[in-house]
Amino acid sequence: DCERCQCQHEDNRTAILYTLLSQNLNHSRGGCSPAHQRCLCHQRRTVCLRTPHITCQAASDVLVKTVSFMKNLPSFHLLPRGDQLLLLDSCWVPLFLLGLVQEMVTFEVMETPAPSMLKKILLDGQSKQQEPERTQPTLAAVQRLQCCLNSFWNLDLSPKEYAYLKGAILFNPDVPGLRASLYIESLQREAQRALQEVLRPLHPEDQGRFARILLIASTLKSIPPALITDLFFRPIIGNADIVELIAEMLYEITSRQLAP
């Protein structure tokens, strides 16, 4: 019961008995009761990938394909460099998530292992002087992400639907600071029109599919970039800036070229 939840008492977290018992909780998807699933402290627990070596590699492959998509759009390269970077910073997360859906990348998470008491004692005061402590995704945030992905899998988009939807997401005229916002708006309308034309022969009986696709796509924009970075890329890139790395991939800039 949430009223008697151990998480409400921070001092219990350090108890050896509580630590031993909590290690066996909720490692399976169906292993917790509905009451426990609704528990707020349970939702706030931090999680990590169950198989990071596999999932991070799959995520990296999707990111490479996402960058390749932008590289192969002549209309994107006609934009001012500043506009390209603004669109990249704003849209890389929903584009990447669409790539996860298209490539059928699934993943599982588990509760973040707590450091041992001996490690806490030995490293106390040292980690603060070295690198900042990395944030960890919460169970609630990951479940929300998986819900968005499942919504897209239920749509069962065709490759052309994916391509035009990605164009409609990338060319977002509402991003602040754009110099060519009117041209970008026309590109977005063109992508949306092409998506509608594809839908007519594929789903003639489903008149609401276009609106439903755009509605579900809007949920991808609500996923925080920090969640995607911490979950899929932080184990690989450490404390590096993910947007800077994507920009390097996009423009094929080497570390020597970036050096002053």
N, C-alpha and C positions, 0 to 999 in steps of 0.2 A: 504494500500500500504506500501511496505517496506521502501520507501523513507520517509514516514511520520510516521514511527513506533514509538510508545511511548518508546520502549525499548532503542532507541538510545539516549535518554535523561534521565540519571540516576536520575536527580533531580526531574523528574516527578513521579518517583516511590513512593515518600513519599507523594504525593498529595492525599488528602482524596478522591476527586472525581475520580481520576485515579484508586485508590485502589478499590473503590466500583464498578466501571465499569469493571475492569479486573477480578473480582471474577466470573463474569458470562460468561467469554470467554472460548470456547473450552472445555466444560465439556462433550460434546457428540462427537462421532467419526465423524459424518458427518456434524458438525456444523460450519466448517470453510471453507472459500473459497480456491480454488487452489492457489491463490496468497498468502494468509496468510499461507498456509501449507509450501510454499517455503521460508518463511521469516526466516532468519538465527537466529534472536533473539528469535523467537517463538520456534525454535528447541533447543535452549540453555536453555530454561526454565527448572527448576528443577521439578521433579515429584516424587510421592510416590504411593504406592499401594492403590487402592480404597477400598479394603477389606483386610487389613493386617492380621486380626485374622484368616481368612479363608486361604488366600494364603500362609502365613508363615507356617501354620500347614501342608498344602499340600507339601510345599517345604521341610520341615523337614522330612516328611515321605519319600520323594524321596531320600533325602540325606542318611537316614538310609538304604534304599535299595541299594544305591550306595556303601556304605561301606560294606554291606553284600555281594555284588557281589565280591568285592576284597577279603573279608575274605574266600570265598568259592572257591578260585582259588589256588589249591596246588602249581602250578608253580610260583605264586606270592610269596608264603611263602618260596620257595626255594631260593629266591634272598637274597643277603645281606641286613641287615636292612637299611643301608644307601641308597641303591638303591631303596628299597621300599618307603622310605620317599621322595626321589627325584621324583619318578614317581607319588606319591601321590600329591605332590606340583604342578607338571606340568600338571597333567591330571584330577584332580578332577572336574574342571569346565566343560570341554566337556562331561565327564561321567555323571555329574549331569544334564546337559542340555538334554542329550539323555534320561535320566530318566524322565524329565519333558515331553518330547515328548511322550515317551512310556506310561506314566500314564495319558496322555491327560490333563495336568494341564494348564489351561488358566488363564489369569489375565488381569486386567485393571488398568490403572494408572490415576491419576489426578494431577493437578498442586499443588505443595507443598503450603499449606496455609501459608501466610505471617503472622509473629507475629504482634499483635496489637501495636499501637503506645504507649499505656500505658505500655505494657509489655517491649517494647524496652527501655523506659525511666527508669523503675524500675530496670531492670536487666542490664542496661548498665554498663560495667566494671566488672560485677560479673562472667559472664560465662567464660571470659578469664582466671580467676584465678582458676576456677574449672576444668572441663574436656574440651578437645579440641572439637571444633565444628565439628559435623559429616558432611561428604560430602553427597550430594544428587545426584541421577542419573538424567541425562538430558533426555528430551523427545526424542532427536535424538538417544541417545544410546539405550534407551528402544525400540524404533521403529526398530532399526537395529537388536536387539536381537529377537524381535517378527518375523521379516522377516526370520531369520535363522530357528526358530522353525517351521514357516509355510512351509518352504522348505522341512523339514523332514516330516511333516504331509502329504504333497503331495506325498511323496514316498510310504507311507503306508507300512512300514516295518513289517515283521513277527517277532514273538518272537525270532526265531533262528537268523534272520538277526541282530536284536538288540544285542543278546548275542555275536556273533562273531565280530561285529563292535566294541563293547565295549572292547573286547580283543585286537583288532588291535589298538585302541586308547590308552589303558593303557600301553601296551608294546611298548613304543616309544624309540628306541635306540638312538635317536638324542638328548636326554636330557643331558646337560653337567654334567660331574662328575660321570657318571655311571661306576662302576667297572666291571659289567657283561654285557656290551653293546652287545657283540656278541651273548650271550645266549638270551638276550632280543630281539635282531633282529630276531633270529630264532623263538621265540615265536610269534612275530608280523607276520612273513611270514606264520606261521602255522594258525593263526587266519584268515588272509586274504585268504589263500587257502580254509579253511573251509567255509568262506563266499561265495566264488565263487562256491563251490560245492553245497551249499544250493540254490543258485540263478538259477542254470541250470534247475532243475525240476520245480521250482516255476515260473520262468519267462523265458521260453525257447526262446520266440520271442524277448525279450529285451536284445540284446547283449551289450548295453552300460550301463546297470544298475549298474554293479560293479563299473565302473569308475565314474559314476554320484554319487553314494553313498559316495565314498571316497572324491570326490570333495566337496560335501556339508558338509561332516564331517569336512573337513579342515576349513570351515568357523567358526565352533564352537570354534576352538582354538584361533580365533581372538577376542573373547569376553573377555574383561578384568575381572579378578577375583574380582577386587574392585567393579565393577558394580553388579555382582551376590551377593556379600556379602552385599553391601549397600541396595540392593533392597529387597532381600529375608530373610536375616539373621540378619542384624544389629538391627532391632527392637527387636530381641530375645536375642542376645548374647552381645549387647552393644559394648564395645570397645575390646572385647576378640578377639584373633587371631583365625580365622576360621580354618586354616590348623592345628593348634595345637589341636583344639577340634576334628577335624576329625581323627587325629592320635590317640587321646585318645579313640575314638570310635573303631578304627581299632584294637588297641592292648588292649582294655578294661582296660585302666589305670585309676585308681581313683585319686582324688586330693591328697589323702594321699601319694600314691606312688610317685607322682610328687614332693611332698614337700621335701626340703633338709633334 
